[in-house]
Amino acid sequence: MKICRFQPVVLQAPESLASSETRPPALFGIVEGGSVREALGDFATGWKAGARTWTLPEIKFLPPSVPSKIVCVGRNYRDHASEMGNDVPPEPLIFLKPPSAIIAPEEPIVMPSISKRVDYEGEIAVIIGRRCFRLGLNDDVAPYIAGYSCLNDVTARDLQKSDGQWTRGKGFDTFCPFGPVMETEFDVKSATVETFLNGVKKQSGRGTEMLFSVDVIIRWISQVMTLLPGDVIATGTPAGVGPVQAGDVVEVVVSGVATLRNPVIAQGS
């Protein structure tokens, strides 16, 4: 089941609807072909179909959750670690992106003027469905997963390298495109993640190539911090990362889930 979070589009809105305070509220929906049916429920209990429907042109896709945190896994594909000149980590290497970095599909990635190189990093995202903390080695992780989505871990590569830690290089506003849907029925082991730059494939990786599986990652993170419903885990990027320029379009495709598309603009555009 493909769950989305969306806003109905207000056509020819009067000036009174121009502010964010009067925009239509965000709703959850079930994507059914070319339409969206309102979804009732939540991440923990699941979803059921409501009565109202919209066609896709009548909605704006929003990020499928509003996380309290985005936990990312670095160097989780051997070939990516190698292309960056790094060793494979002996344990999951985690870092955080701020929720303020999240943007919706089709919204622009803004290249900060202080960076000379901004890279795409296509990833499979896990969305947490239930509060979890300190899961044991024998605990089943599946009940804590609400679904999977697409994510672009945009990175100011030069700042990441010069700082020696990753908060600034990973944390700019717009550096976490996320969505457009959450797939609740998904086999990460048979999945692929691909990134296209202006229609040209640049990255391709399989879930089976992850050094640390989703189960291992969630158990590992839960030993450090409490994961809450809607929280996002970015599972790492395959080899092939590279720079973007203003005017580019980046697409992250997770098989069986969706395509996440975002244009790139310069700061101040």
Accessible surface in RSA format (square Angstrom, percent):
REM  Atomic radii and reference values for relative SASA: ProtOr
REM  Chains: A
REM  Algorithm: Lee & Richards
REM  Probe-radius: 1.40
REM  Slices: 20
REM RES _ NUM      All-atoms   Total-Side   Main-Chain    Non-polar    All polar
REM                ABS   REL    ABS   REL    ABS   REL    ABS   REL    ABS   REL
RES MET A   1    82.73  42.8  60.87  40.3  21.86  52.0  71.71  61.0  11.02  14.6
RES LYS A   2    65.33  31.9  62.92  38.6   2.42   5.8  37.65  33.9  27.68  29.5
RES ILE A   3     1.47   0.8   1.47   1.1   0.00   0.0   1.47   1.1   0.00   0.0
RES CYS A   4     0.13   0.1   0.00   0.0   0.13   0.3   0.13   0.3   0.00   0.0
RES ARG A   5    41.18  17.3  41.18  21.0   0.00   0.0   0.40   0.6  40.78  24.7
RES PHE A   6     0.00   0.0   0.00   0.0   0.00   0.0   0.00   0.0   0.00   0.0
RES GLN A   7    37.48  21.0  37.48  27.4   0.00   0.0   2.29   4.9  35.18  26.7
RES PRO A   8    28.04  20.4  24.95  22.7   3.09  11.2  24.95  20.6   3.09  19.2
RES VAL A   9    62.77  41.3  40.90  37.0  21.86  52.7  45.49  39.5  17.28  46.9
RES VAL A  10    58.57  38.5  37.13  33.6  21.44  51.7  40.72  35.4  17.85  48.4
RES LEU A  11   142.29  79.2 121.47  86.9  20.81  52.3 122.91  86.3  19.37  52.1
RES GLN A  12   184.20 103.0 142.86 104.4  41.34  98.4  60.14 128.0 124.06  94.1
RES ALA A  13    48.78  44.8  19.73  30.5  29.05  66.1  19.80  27.9  28.98  76.8
RES PRO A  14    77.79  56.7  65.03  59.3  12.77  46.4  76.68  63.3   1.11   6.9
RES GLU A  15   164.60  94.5 146.47 110.8  18.13  43.2  63.68 123.2 100.92  82.4
RES SER A  16    82.29  69.5  59.76  79.8  22.52  51.9  59.17 126.0  23.12  32.4
RES LEU A  17    55.73  31.0  48.61  34.8   7.12  17.9  48.61  34.1   7.12  19.1
RES ALA A  18    74.56  68.6  48.65  75.1  25.91  58.9  58.72  82.7  15.83  41.9
RES SER A  19    56.90  48.1  46.54  62.1  10.36  23.9  49.25 104.9   7.65  10.7
RES SER A  20    77.99  65.9  58.67  78.3  19.32  44.5  29.17  62.1  48.82  68.4
RES GLU A  21   163.96  94.1 126.16  95.4  37.81  90.0  49.70  96.1 114.27  93.3
RES THR A  22    61.55  43.8  46.93  47.6  14.62  34.8  53.53  71.9   8.02  12.1
RES ARG A  23   127.09  53.4 113.31  57.8  13.78  32.8  20.16  27.6 106.92  64.8
RES PRO A  24    30.44  22.2  23.47  21.4   6.97  25.3  29.50  24.4   0.94   5.8
RES PRO A  25    99.58  72.6  88.88  81.0  10.70  38.9  99.58  82.2   0.00   0.0
RES ALA A  26    44.57  41.0  19.14  29.5  25.43  57.8  19.32  27.2  25.25  66.9
RES LEU A  27    31.86  17.7  28.76  20.6   3.10   7.8  31.86  22.4   0.00   0.0
RES PHE A  28    54.34  27.2  50.97  31.6   3.37   8.8  50.97  30.9   3.37   9.6
RES GLY A  29     0.00   0.0   0.00   N/A   0.00   0.0   0.00   0.0   0.00   0.0
RES ILE A  30    13.48   7.7  13.48  10.0   0.00   0.0  13.48   9.7   0.00   0.0
RES VAL A  31    29.63  19.5  16.52  15.0  13.11  31.6  16.52  14.4  13.11  35.6
RES GLU A  32    79.82  45.8  64.44  48.8  15.38  36.6  37.79  73.1  42.02  34.3
RES GLY A  33    66.96  82.6   0.00   N/A  66.96  82.6  45.00 123.5  21.95  49.2
RES GLY A  34    52.56  64.8   0.00   N/A  52.56  64.8  31.60  86.7  20.95  46.9
RES SER A  35    33.82  28.6  33.82  45.1   0.00   0.0  19.13  40.7  14.69  20.6
RES VAL A  36     0.03   0.0   0.00   0.0   0.03   0.1   0.03   0.0   0.00   0.0
RES ARG A  37    71.94  30.2  71.94  36.7   0.00   0.0   4.40   6.0  67.54  40.9
RES GLU A  38    24.21  13.9  24.21  18.3   0.00   0.0   0.78   1.5  23.43  19.1
RES ALA A  39     7.61   7.0   0.00   0.0   7.61  17.3   0.00   0.0   7.61  20.2
RES LEU A  40    79.50  44.3  75.94  54.3   3.56   9.0  78.44  55.1   1.05   2.8
RES GLY A  41    49.34  60.8   0.00   N/A  49.34  60.8  19.99  54.9  29.35  65.7
RES ASP A  42    65.96  46.2  64.91  64.6   1.05   2.5  30.17  71.0  35.80  35.7
RES PHE A  43    34.30  17.2  24.31  15.1   9.99  26.0  24.33  14.8   9.97  28.5
RES ALA A  44    57.41  52.8  31.17  48.1  26.23  59.7  31.47  44.3  25.94  68.7
RES THR A  45   111.99  79.7  72.39  73.4  39.61  94.4  73.57  98.8  38.42  58.1
RES GLY A  46    28.84  35.6   0.00   N/A  28.84  35.6  25.52  70.0   3.32   7.4
RES TRP A  47    34.83  14.0   8.58   4.2  26.25  61.6   7.33   3.9  27.50  44.6
RES LYS A  48   142.67  69.6 137.87  84.6   4.80  11.4  85.45  76.9  57.22  61.0
RES ALA A  49    56.68  52.1  30.83  47.6  25.86  58.8  30.83  43.4  25.86  68.5
RES GLY A  50    12.84  15.8   0.00   N/A  12.84  15.8   8.36  22.9   4.48  10.0
RES ALA A  51    93.19  85.7  64.80 100.0  28.39  64.6  70.94  99.9  22.25  58.9
RES ARG A  52   128.55  54.0 122.51  62.4   6.04  14.4  63.20  86.4  65.35  39.6
RES THR A  53    70.55  50.2  46.44  47.1  24.11  57.5  13.48  18.1  57.07  86.3
RES TRP A  54    35.26  14.1  32.11  15.5   3.15   7.4  19.70  10.5  15.56  25.2
RES THR A  55    66.72  47.5  66.21  67.1   0.51   1.2  61.13  82.1   5.59   8.4
RES LEU A  56    61.25  34.1  54.49  39.0   6.76  17.0  54.77  38.5   6.47  17.4
RES PRO A  57   113.83  83.0  84.34  76.9  29.49 107.2  96.91  80.0  16.92 105.2
RES GLU A  58    82.36  47.3  78.90  59.7   3.46   8.2  26.66  51.6  55.70  45.5
RES ILE A  59    13.65   7.8   0.19   0.1  13.47  32.5   0.19   0.1  13.47  36.5
RES LYS A  60    78.10  38.1  73.61  45.2   4.48  10.7  63.09  56.8  15.00  16.0
RES PHE A  61    48.13  24.1  43.95  27.2   4.18  10.9  43.95  26.6   4.18  12.0
RES LEU A  62    19.93  11.1  19.93  14.3   0.00   0.0  19.93  14.0   0.00   0.0
RES PRO A  63    15.96  11.6  15.96  14.5   0.00   0.0  15.96  13.2   0.00   0.0
RES PRO A  64     2.04   1.5   0.59   0.5   1.46   5.3   0.61   0.5   1.43   8.9
RES SER A  65     1.52   1.3   0.00   0.0   1.52   3.5   0.29   0.6   1.23   1.7
RES VAL A  66   106.48  70.1  84.82  76.8  21.66  52.2  86.03  74.8  20.45  55.5
RES PRO A  67     7.23   5.3   1.77   1.6   5.46  19.8   1.89   1.6   5.34  33.2
RES SER A  68    65.15  55.1  33.27  44.4  31.88  73.5  43.33  92.3  21.83  30.6
RES LYS A  69    35.74  17.4  35.53  21.8   0.21   0.5  25.97  23.4   9.76  10.4
RES ILE A  70     0.26   0.1   0.26   0.2   0.00   0.0   0.26   0.2   0.00   0.0
RES VAL A  71     0.20   0.1   0.20   0.2   0.00   0.0   0.20   0.2   0.00   0.0
RES CYS A  72     0.53   0.4   0.53   0.6   0.00   0.0   0.53   1.4   0.00   0.0
RES VAL A  73     3.21   2.1   0.20   0.2   3.01   7.2   0.20   0.2   3.01   8.2
RES GLY A  74     7.58   9.3   0.00   N/A   7.58   9.3   6.94  19.0   0.65   1.4
RES ARG A  75    62.56  26.3  59.41  30.3   3.15   7.5   3.87   5.3  58.70  35.6
RES ASN A  76     0.22   0.2   0.00   0.0   0.22   0.5   0.22   0.5   0.00   0.0
RES TYR A  77     5.00   2.3   4.95   2.8   0.05   0.1   4.70   3.5   0.30   0.4
RES ARG A  78   142.42  59.8 139.49  71.1   2.93   7.0  55.62  76.0  86.80  52.6
RES ASP A  79    97.07  68.0  92.76  92.3   4.31  10.2  18.37  43.2  78.70  78.5
RES HIS A  80    11.91   6.5  11.91   8.3   0.00   0.0   0.78   0.8  11.13  13.0
RES ALA A  81     0.34   0.3   0.34   0.5   0.00   0.0   0.34   0.5   0.00   0.0
RES SER A  82    78.71  66.5  60.34  80.5  18.37  42.3  27.05  57.6  51.66  72.4
RES GLU A  83    76.39  43.9  36.65  27.7  39.74  94.6  32.41  62.7  43.98  35.9
RES MET A  84    49.35  25.6  25.28  16.7  24.07  57.3  23.25  19.8  26.10  34.6
RES GLY A  85    70.92  87.5   0.00   N/A  70.92  87.5  37.31 102.4  33.61  75.3
RES ASN A  86    49.14  33.9  35.11  33.9  14.03  33.8   5.31  12.8  43.83  42.4
RES ASP A  87   127.67  89.4 115.63 115.1  12.04  28.5  35.15  82.7  92.52  92.3
RES VAL A  88    52.35  34.4  34.26  31.0  18.09  43.6  34.26  29.8  18.09  49.1
RES PRO A  89    15.89  11.6   8.59   7.8   7.30  26.5  13.48  11.1   2.41  15.0
RES PRO A  90   126.75  92.4  94.95  86.6  31.80 115.6 107.22  88.5  19.53 121.4
RES GLU A  91    94.04  54.0  90.68  68.6   3.36   8.0  23.54  45.5  70.49  57.6
RES PRO A  92    11.73   8.5   4.40   4.0   7.34  26.7   4.40   3.6   7.34  45.6
RES LEU A  93    61.71  34.4  59.09  42.3   2.62   6.6  61.45  43.2   0.26   0.7
RES ILE A  94    45.55  25.9  24.46  18.2  21.10  50.9  24.46  17.6  21.10  57.3
RES PHE A  95    28.87  14.4  20.91  13.0   7.95  20.7  28.87  17.5   0.00   0.0
RES LEU A  96    90.03  50.1  79.65  57.0  10.38  26.1  79.65  55.9  10.38  27.9
RES LYS A  97     0.80   0.4   0.00   0.0   0.80   1.9   0.11   0.1   0.69   0.7
RES PRO A  98    45.82  33.4  39.69  36.2   6.13  22.3  45.10  37.2   0.72   4.5
RES PRO A  99    60.21  43.9  51.26  46.7   8.94  32.5  51.53  42.5   8.67  53.9
RES SER A 100    76.44  64.6  50.55  67.5  25.89  59.6  50.63 107.8  25.81  36.2
RES ALA A 101     0.00   0.0   0.00   0.0   0.00   0.0   0.00   0.0   0.00   0.0
RES ILE A 102    31.15  17.7  13.76  10.3  17.39  41.9  13.76   9.9  17.39  47.2
RES ILE A 103    17.77  10.1  14.95  11.1   2.82   6.8  17.77  12.8   0.00   0.0
RES ALA A 104     1.98   1.8   1.47   2.3   0.51   1.2   1.47   2.1   0.51   1.4
RES PRO A 105    11.39   8.3   8.15   7.4   3.24  11.8   8.15   6.7   3.24  20.1
RES GLU A 106    96.68  55.5  82.60  62.5  14.09  33.5  50.67  98.0  46.01  37.6
RES GLU A 107    53.21  30.5  51.92  39.3   1.29   3.1  18.58  35.9  34.63  28.3
RES PRO A 108    50.10  36.5  49.20  44.9   0.90   3.3  49.20  40.6   0.90   5.6
RES ILE A 109     1.82   1.0   1.82   1.4   0.00   0.0   1.82   1.3   0.00   0.0
RES VAL A 110    39.32  25.9  37.35  33.8   1.96   4.7  37.35  32.5   1.96   5.3
RES MET A 111    28.30  14.7  26.27  17.4   2.02   4.8  25.06  21.3   3.24   4.3
RES PRO A 112     9.60   7.0   6.45   5.9   3.15  11.5   7.78   6.4   1.83  11.3
RES SER A 113    76.83  64.9  53.89  71.9  22.94  52.9  46.37  98.8  30.46  42.7
RES ILE A 114    99.82  56.8  79.78  59.4  20.04  48.3  86.93  62.6  12.89  35.0
RES SER A 115     9.44   8.0   0.00   0.0   9.44  21.7   0.00   0.0   9.44  13.2
RES LYS A 116   179.33  87.5 146.85  90.1  32.47  77.3 103.21  92.9  76.12  81.1
RES ARG A 117    93.29  39.2  91.10  46.4   2.19   5.2  31.04  42.4  62.24  37.7
RES VAL A 118     0.19   0.1   0.00   0.0   0.19   0.4   0.00   0.0   0.19   0.5
RES ASP A 119     0.10   0.1   0.00   0.0   0.10   0.2   0.10   0.2   0.00   0.0
RES TYR A 120     6.26   2.9   5.39   3.1   0.87   2.3   1.69   1.3   4.57   5.6
RES GLU A 121     5.32   3.1   5.32   4.0   0.00   0.0   0.00   0.0   5.32   4.3
RES GLY A 122     0.20   0.2   0.00   N/A   0.20   0.2   0.00   0.0   0.20   0.5
RES GLU A 123     2.75   1.6   2.75   2.1   0.00   0.0   0.00   0.0   2.75   2.2
RES ILE A 124     0.28   0.2   0.00   0.0   0.28   0.7   0.00   0.0   0.28   0.7
RES ALA A 125     0.00   0.0   0.00   0.0   0.00   0.0   0.00   0.0   0.00   0.0
RES VAL A 126     0.35   0.2   0.35   0.3   0.00   0.0   0.35   0.3   0.00   0.0
RES ILE A 127     0.00   0.0   0.00   0.0   0.00   0.0   0.00   0.0   0.00   0.0
RES ILE A 128     0.00   0.0   0.00   0.0   0.00   0.0   0.00   0.0   0.00   0.0
RES GLY A 129     1.58   1.9   0.00   N/A   1.58   1.9   1.58   4.3   0.00   0.0
RES ARG A 130   101.05  42.4  99.67  50.8   1.39   3.3  23.59  32.2  77.46  46.9
RES ARG A 131   152.02  63.8 135.07  68.9  16.95  40.4  46.95  64.2 105.07  63.7
RES CYS A 132     3.51   2.7   0.00   0.0   3.51   8.3   3.51   8.9   0.00   0.0
RES PHE A 133    76.73  38.4  57.51  35.6  19.23  50.0  57.51  34.9  19.23  55.0
RES ARG A 134   160.16  67.2 140.73  71.7  19.43  46.3  35.17  48.1 124.99  75.8
RES LEU A 135    10.58   5.9   7.69   5.5   2.89   7.3   7.85   5.5   2.73   7.3
RES GLY A 136    31.95  39.4   0.00   N/A  31.95  39.4  31.24  85.7   0.72   1.6
RES LEU A 137   160.66  89.5 141.36 101.1  19.31  48.5 141.36  99.3  19.31  52.0
RES ASN A 138   152.88 105.4 120.06 116.0  32.82  79.0  37.83  91.0 115.05 111.2
RES ASP A 139    60.63  42.5  56.95  56.7   3.68   8.7  10.38  24.4  50.24  50.1
RES ASP A 140    93.42  65.4  79.86  79.5  13.55  32.0  38.47  90.5  54.95  54.8
RES VAL A 141     0.32   0.2   0.06   0.1   0.26   0.6   0.06   0.0   0.26   0.7
RES ALA A 142    63.83  58.7  52.14  80.5  11.69  26.6  54.96  77.4   8.87  23.5
RES PRO A 143    63.63  46.4  41.03  37.4  22.60  82.2  54.45  45.0   9.18  57.1
RES TYR A 144    36.66  17.1  36.66  20.9   0.00   0.0   6.31   4.7  30.35  37.4
RES ILE A 145    34.62  19.7  14.97  11.2  19.65  47.4  15.13  10.9  19.49  52.9
RES ALA A 146    13.48  12.4   0.91   1.4  12.56  28.6   6.91   9.7   6.57  17.4
RES GLY A 147     1.27   1.6   0.00   N/A   1.27   1.6   1.27   3.5   0.00   0.0
RES TYR A 148    18.67   8.7  18.67  10.6   0.00   0.0   8.54   6.4  10.12  12.5
RES SER A 149     0.00   0.0   0.00   0.0   0.00   0.0   0.00   0.0   0.00   0.0
RES CYS A 150     0.04   0.0   0.04   0.0   0.00   0.0   0.00   0.0   0.04   0.0
RES LEU A 151     0.41   0.2   0.41   0.3   0.00   0.0   0.41   0.3   0.00   0.0
RES ASN A 152     1.95   1.3   1.95   1.9   0.00   0.0   0.31   0.7   1.64   1.6
RES ASP A 153     1.18   0.8   1.18   1.2   0.00   0.0   0.00   0.0   1.18   1.2
RES VAL A 154     2.24   1.5   2.24   2.0   0.00   0.0   2.24   1.9   0.00   0.0
RES THR A 155     0.00   0.0   0.00   0.0   0.00   0.0   0.00   0.0   0.00   0.0
RES ALA A 156     0.00   0.0   0.00   0.0   0.00   0.0   0.00   0.0   0.00   0.0
RES ARG A 157     8.21   3.4   8.21   4.2   0.00   0.0   4.16   5.7   4.05   2.5
RES ASP A 158    43.86  30.7  34.49  34.3   9.37  22.2  35.40  83.3   8.47   8.4
RES LEU A 159    15.98   8.9  15.98  11.4   0.00   0.0  15.98  11.2   0.00   0.0
RES GLN A 160    17.79   9.9  16.07  11.7   1.72   4.1   4.66   9.9  13.13  10.0
RES LYS A 161   143.28  69.9 115.53  70.9  27.74  66.1  73.95  66.6  69.33  73.8
RES SER A 162    86.23  72.9  44.67  59.6  41.56  95.7  52.84 112.5  33.38  46.8
RES ASP A 163    50.58  35.4  20.14  20.0  30.44  72.0  12.03  28.3  38.55  38.4
RES GLY A 164    65.07  80.2   0.00   N/A  65.07  80.2  35.01  96.1  30.06  67.3
RES GLN A 165    92.68  51.8  89.44  65.4   3.24   7.7  60.90 129.6  31.78  24.1
RES TRP A 166    48.01  19.3  43.41  21.0   4.60  10.8  27.17  14.5  20.83  33.8
RES THR A 167    90.64  64.5  87.01  88.2   3.63   8.7  60.82  81.7  29.82  45.1
RES ARG A 168   103.98  43.7  95.83  48.9   8.15  19.4  53.29  72.8  50.70  30.7
RES GLY A 169     0.00   0.0   0.00   N/A   0.00   0.0   0.00   0.0   0.00   0.0
RES LYS A 170     5.54   2.7   5.54   3.4   0.00   0.0   0.29   0.3   5.25   5.6
RES GLY A 171    16.34  20.2   0.00   N/A  16.34  20.2   6.35  17.4   9.99  22.4
RES PHE A 172    46.47  23.2  39.63  24.5   6.84  17.8  45.95  27.9   0.52   1.5
RES ASP A 173    95.35  66.8  87.49  87.1   7.86  18.6  27.32  64.3  68.03  67.8
RES THR A 174    20.03  14.2  19.40  19.7   0.63   1.5  19.40  26.1   0.63   1.0
RES PHE A 175     0.00   0.0   0.00   0.0   0.00   0.0   0.00   0.0   0.00   0.0
RES CYS A 176     0.18   0.1   0.18   0.2   0.00   0.0   0.00   0.0   0.18   0.2
RES PRO A 177     0.00   0.0   0.00   0.0   0.00   0.0   0.00   0.0   0.00   0.0
RES PHE A 178     0.35   0.2   0.35   0.2   0.00   0.0   0.35   0.2   0.00   0.0
RES GLY A 179     0.00   0.0   0.00   N/A   0.00   0.0   0.00   0.0   0.00   0.0
RES PRO A 180    13.97  10.2  13.97  12.7   0.00   0.0  13.97  11.5   0.00   0.0
RES VAL A 181     7.28   4.8   7.28   6.6   0.00   0.0   7.28   6.3   0.00   0.0
RES MET A 182     0.77   0.4   0.77   0.5   0.00   0.0   0.77   0.7   0.00   0.0
RES GLU A 183    10.01   5.7  10.01   7.6   0.00   0.0   2.87   5.6   7.14   5.8
RES THR A 184    49.51  35.2  22.83  23.1  26.67  63.6  18.61  25.0  30.89  46.7
RES GLU A 185   133.36  76.6 110.27  83.4  23.09  55.0  44.68  86.4  88.68  72.4
RES PHE A 186    39.97  20.0   6.46   4.0  33.51  87.2  11.65   7.1  28.33  81.1
RES ASP A 187    83.33  58.4  71.57  71.2  11.77  27.8  33.72  79.4  49.61  49.5
RES VAL A 188    23.30  15.3  21.80  19.7   1.50   3.6  21.80  18.9   1.50   4.1
RES LYS A 189   145.78  71.1 140.14  86.0   5.64  13.4  82.93  74.6  62.85  67.0
RES SER A 190    78.67  66.5  52.94  70.6  25.73  59.3  45.63  97.2  33.04  46.3
RES ALA A 191     3.04   2.8   0.67   1.0   2.37   5.4   2.89   4.1   0.15   0.4
RES THR A 192    28.95  20.6  28.95  29.4   0.00   0.0  19.24  25.8   9.71  14.7
RES VAL A 193     0.56   0.4   0.56   0.5   0.00   0.0   0.56   0.5   0.00   0.0
RES GLU A 194    34.40  19.7  34.38  26.0   0.02   0.0   0.97   1.9  33.43  27.3
RES THR A 195     0.42   0.3   0.42   0.4   0.00   0.0   0.00   0.0   0.42   0.6
RES PHE A 196    42.93  21.5  42.86  26.5   0.07   0.2  42.86  26.0   0.07   0.2
RES LEU A 197    23.17  12.9  21.19  15.2   1.98   5.0  21.19  14.9   1.98   5.3
RES ASN A 198    84.56  58.3  55.08  53.2  29.48  71.0  35.07  84.4  49.49  47.8
RES GLY A 199    55.15  68.0   0.00   N/A  55.15  68.0  26.98  74.1  28.16  63.1
RES VAL A 200    86.26  56.8  83.15  75.3   3.12   7.5  86.26  75.0   0.00   0.0
RES LYS A 201   108.81  53.1  85.08  52.2  23.73  56.5  44.79  40.3  64.02  68.2
RES LYS A 202    92.09  44.9  71.82  44.1  20.27  48.3  26.74  24.1  65.35  69.6
RES GLN A 203     3.00   1.7   0.46   0.3   2.55   6.1   3.00   6.4   0.00   0.0
RES SER A 204    64.87  54.8  38.87  51.9  26.01  59.9  19.77  42.1  45.11  63.2
RES GLY A 205     1.85   2.3   0.00   N/A   1.85   2.3   1.85   5.1   0.00   0.0
RES ARG A 206   129.61  54.4 129.61  66.1   0.00   0.0  27.67  37.8 101.95  61.8
RES GLY A 207     9.50  11.7   0.00   N/A   9.50  11.7   0.00   0.0   9.50  21.3
RES THR A 208    93.77  66.7  60.67  61.5  33.10  78.9  56.80  76.3  36.97  55.9
RES GLU A 209    89.28  51.3  74.75  56.6  14.53  34.6  38.54  74.5  50.74  41.4
RES MET A 210    19.53  10.1   3.01   2.0  16.51  39.3   1.23   1.0  18.30  24.2
RES LEU A 211    48.52  27.0  18.45  13.2  30.07  75.6  21.93  15.4  26.59  71.6
RES PHE A 212    32.32  16.2  30.90  19.1   1.42   3.7  32.32  19.6   0.00   0.0
RES SER A 213    51.50  43.5  43.59  58.2   7.92  18.2  42.08  89.6   9.43  13.2
RES VAL A 214     6.02   4.0   4.43   4.0   1.58   3.8   4.57   4.0   1.44   3.9
RES ASP A 215    61.07  42.8  60.50  60.2   0.57   1.4   9.66  22.7  51.41  51.3
RES VAL A 216    63.31  41.7  61.32  55.5   1.99   4.8  62.51  54.3   0.81   2.2
RES ILE A 217     0.69   0.4   0.69   0.5   0.00   0.0   0.69   0.5   0.00   0.0
RES ILE A 218     0.48   0.3   0.48   0.4   0.00   0.0   0.48   0.3   0.00   0.0
RES ARG A 219    44.18  18.5  43.94  22.4   0.24   0.6  10.36  14.2  33.81  20.5
RES TRP A 220    82.39  33.1  78.16  37.8   4.23   9.9  79.29  42.3   3.10   5.0
RES ILE A 221     0.00   0.0   0.00   0.0   0.00   0.0   0.00   0.0   0.00   0.0
RES SER A 222     0.00   0.0   0.00   0.0   0.00   0.0   0.00   0.0   0.00   0.0
RES GLN A 223    94.90  53.1  73.86  54.0  21.04  50.1  36.83  78.4  58.07  44.0
RES VAL A 224    93.15  61.3  63.88  57.8  29.27  70.5  68.09  59.2  25.06  68.0
RES MET A 225    39.99  20.7  34.97  23.1   5.02  11.9  37.56  31.9   2.43   3.2
RES THR A 226    35.62  25.3  29.22  29.6   6.40  15.2  16.24  21.8  19.38  29.3
RES LEU A 227     0.00   0.0   0.00   0.0   0.00   0.0   0.00   0.0   0.00   0.0
RES LEU A 228    68.01  37.9  68.01  48.7   0.00   0.0  68.01  47.8   0.00   0.0
RES PRO A 229    64.45  47.0  46.47  42.4  17.97  65.3  46.47  38.4  17.97 111.7
RES GLY A 230     1.52   1.9   0.00   N/A   1.52   1.9   1.52   4.2   0.00   0.0
RES ASP A 231     0.14   0.1   0.14   0.1   0.00   0.0   0.00   0.0   0.14   0.1
RES VAL A 232     0.28   0.2   0.28   0.3   0.00   0.0   0.28   0.2   0.00   0.0
RES ILE A 233     0.54   0.3   0.54   0.4   0.00   0.0   0.54   0.4   0.00   0.0
RES ALA A 234     0.00   0.0   0.00   0.0   0.00   0.0   0.00   0.0   0.00   0.0
RES THR A 235     0.17   0.1   0.17   0.2   0.00   0.0   0.00   0.0   0.17   0.3
RES GLY A 236     0.79   1.0   0.00   N/A   0.79   1.0   0.71   1.9   0.09   0.2
RES THR A 237     3.19   2.3   1.70   1.7   1.49   3.6   1.70   2.3   1.49   2.3
RES PRO A 238     3.28   2.4   3.28   3.0   0.00   0.0   3.28   2.7   0.00   0.0
RES ALA A 239    33.23  30.6  26.63  41.1   6.60  15.0  26.83  37.8   6.40  17.0
RES GLY A 240    25.15  31.0   0.00   N/A  25.15  31.0  21.27  58.4   3.88   8.7
RES VAL A 241    18.32  12.1   2.70   2.4  15.62  37.6   2.70   2.3  15.62  42.4
RES GLY A 242     5.63   6.9   0.00   N/A   5.63   6.9   5.63  15.5   0.00   0.0
RES PRO A 243    60.16  43.8  54.69  49.9   5.47  19.9  54.69  45.2   5.47  34.0
RES VAL A 244     3.43   2.3   2.47   2.2   0.97   2.3   2.47   2.1   0.97   2.6
RES GLN A 245   107.80  60.3 107.80  78.8   0.00   0.0  44.92  95.6  62.88  47.7
RES ALA A 246    57.68  53.0  33.46  51.6  24.23  55.1  33.84  47.7  23.84  63.1
RES GLY A 247    66.49  82.0   0.00   N/A  66.49  82.0  38.67 106.1  27.82  62.3
RES ASP A 248    18.87  13.2  18.55  18.5   0.32   0.7   0.00   0.0  18.87  18.8
RES VAL A 249    33.20  21.8  32.66  29.6   0.54   1.3  32.66  28.4   0.54   1.5
RES VAL A 250     1.04   0.7   0.31   0.3   0.73   1.8   0.31   0.3   0.73   2.0
RES GLU A 251    45.07  25.9  45.07  34.1   0.00   0.0   2.38   4.6  42.69  34.9
RES VAL A 252     0.93   0.6   0.93   0.8   0.00   0.0   0.93   0.8   0.00   0.0
RES VAL A 253    39.65  26.1  39.05  35.4   0.60   1.4  39.05  33.9   0.60   1.6
RES VAL A 254     1.39   0.9   0.00   0.0   1.39   3.3   0.00   0.0   1.39   3.8
RES SER A 255    45.30  38.3  35.02  46.7  10.28  23.7  38.56  82.1   6.74   9.4
RES GLY A 256    59.07  72.8   0.00   N/A  59.07  72.8  41.15 112.9  17.92  40.1
RES VAL A 257     6.38   4.2   0.01   0.0   6.37  15.3   1.04   0.9   5.34  14.5
RES ALA A 258    25.15  23.1   8.20  12.7  16.95  38.6  23.90  33.7   1.25   3.3
RES THR A 259    60.72  43.2  45.51  46.1  15.21  36.3  25.37  34.1  35.35  53.4
RES LEU A 260     1.15   0.6   0.60   0.4   0.56   1.4   0.60   0.4   0.56   1.5
RES ARG A 261    90.83  38.1  90.26  46.0   0.58   1.4  22.75  31.1  68.08  41.3
RES ASN A 262     1.79   1.2   1.79   1.7   0.00   0.0   0.24   0.6   1.55   1.5
RES PRO A 263    37.02  27.0  37.02  33.7   0.00   0.0  37.02  30.6   0.00   0.0
RES VAL A 264     1.38   0.9   0.00   0.0   1.38   3.3   0.00   0.0   1.38   3.7
RES ILE A 265    53.74  30.6  52.43  39.1   1.30   3.1  53.74  38.7   0.00   0.0
RES ALA A 266    41.12  37.8  41.05  63.4   0.07   0.1  41.05  57.8   0.07   0.2
RES GLN A 267   103.51  57.9  80.68  59.0  22.83  54.4  21.38  45.5  82.13  62.3
RES GLY A 268    81.84 100.9   0.00   N/A  81.84 100.9  41.38 113.5  40.46  90.6
RES SER A 269   104.57  88.4  33.69  45.0  70.88 163.3  57.68 122.8  46.90  65.7
END  Absolute sums over single chains surface
CHAIN  1 A    12145.3       9290.8       2854.6       6857.9       5287.5
END  Absolute sums over all chains
TOTAL         12145.3       9290.8       2854.6       6857.9       5287.5
